[in-house]
């Protein structure tokens, strides 16, 4: 199963929660259908974090410095990707990217061993330009 976790945080010097606390919050949300901890999903989560520069071995370093506070306008939420529509330019007012949005990116993972090569750029373009689901 694929999830999207959204959280808006900001630096708050007087707040005591650090990045590791938020990472732990997400890891606790990754459970099986029986609501038991899902080590496989958690391992994948930490693998993806490592690919983005977060390494659990450096945990003590992330606990130094100013705290982080959740932005009340962007509450933390776990989404099942299967329940979401894809973000596209038309998702924004006047089909323009707001100034507060720095980047919109898409990552596509395809299984190895397919019989024919695939054009990943063409697939992403097709997904972005497709009509909304539902």
C-alpha angles and dihedrals in degrees: 000000000000124000136189116207116196124194132162112206134170135192111265113178094203095047116098101206114104133195092269091061091057092046089051090050091056093045089054090054092059101092138145123254086267088060092247123134111278107216092183093055091043091051090051090049092053090045090055091046090052090052087057095047104268112123120186089211087068092052094126091057092055090055092062124088134023122349127249125233129197113250104237091217091059107042119192112263138169114220130188104230090219087066095053135083115228116264109246137164090266088061088076129074110270086003089275126130108245117242090244090061107084099180142358115204139175127204121199123195118190126187118257121243100044114160094237135030116258130216100232094189091054091049093050091047090051092049093049094047095044118109117262117277118254 
